[in-house]
Amino acid sequence: MYPPFNERRIKLAQGTINVAEGPRAGPPLLVLHGGSQRWGSYRTLLESLRERWHVYAPDLRGHGASAWTPGAIDCGTTPPT
């Protein structure tokens, strides 16, 4: 964990989403990662944003500590014919 961010998991109907939340310093701001990263990839950016914003930074499905979508296609395998 990277203080002052709190990490928690939100239960959904199918799996969980991991979210880091910063202190309530201002209006909410959602920060989304890209590619094969997770919220911690933006530690430096989040540290500067937390002083003026209430930052939420989730791990998108299948990344970091968030669950995969049940039944999702694995791009690393060949689909059945």
SVG drawing of the C-alpha trace seen along z (x, -y; Angstrom):
<svg xmlns="http://www.w3.org/2000/svg" viewBox="-25 -21 31 47">
<polyline fill="none" stroke="black" stroke-width="0.4" points="0.0,0.0 1.1,-3.5 0.1,-5.9 -2.1,-7.9 -4.0,-5.7 -6.3,-3.0 -6.8,0.1 -10.1,2.0 -12.0,4.6 -15.5,4.0 -17.7,7.1 -19.6,7.2 -22.1,9.8 -19.2,11.5 -15.9,11.1 -14.3,8.1 -12.7,4.8 -9.7,3.5 -9.7,-0.3 -7.2,-2.6 -8.7,-5.7 -6.9,-8.9 -7.9,-11.4 -10.9,-13.6 -9.1,-16.7 -11.5,-18.0 -13.8,-16.8 -13.7,-13.2 -11.3,-12.2 -11.2,-8.8 -7.8,-7.7 -7.7,-4.7 -4.6,-2.8 -3.9,-1.4 -2.4,1.7 -1.2,4.3 -0.7,1.9 -2.4,1.4 -3.2,-1.6 0.2,-1.5 1.8,-2.3 0.7,-5.9 2.1,-6.4 4.0,-9.6 1.0,-11.1 -1.4,-10.1 0.8,-11.7 0.5,-15.1 -3.2,-14.8 -4.2,-13.8 -3.6,-17.3 -6.5,-18.8 -8.7,-15.8 -10.4,-12.9 -8.6,-10.3 -10.1,-6.9 -7.8,-4.6 -9.2,-1.1 -7.4,1.9 -9.5,2.7 -10.9,6.2 -8.2,8.8 -5.4,6.4 -3.7,6.0 -5.8,7.4 -9.1,7.2 -10.8,10.4 -11.1,11.5 -14.5,11.3 -16.0,14.8 -16.2,16.4 -13.8,13.8 -11.8,14.7 -8.1,15.3 -6.2,13.5 -3.3,15.8 -5.1,18.9 -6.6,19.9 -10.4,20.0 -12.0,23.3 -13.0,24.0"/>
</svg>
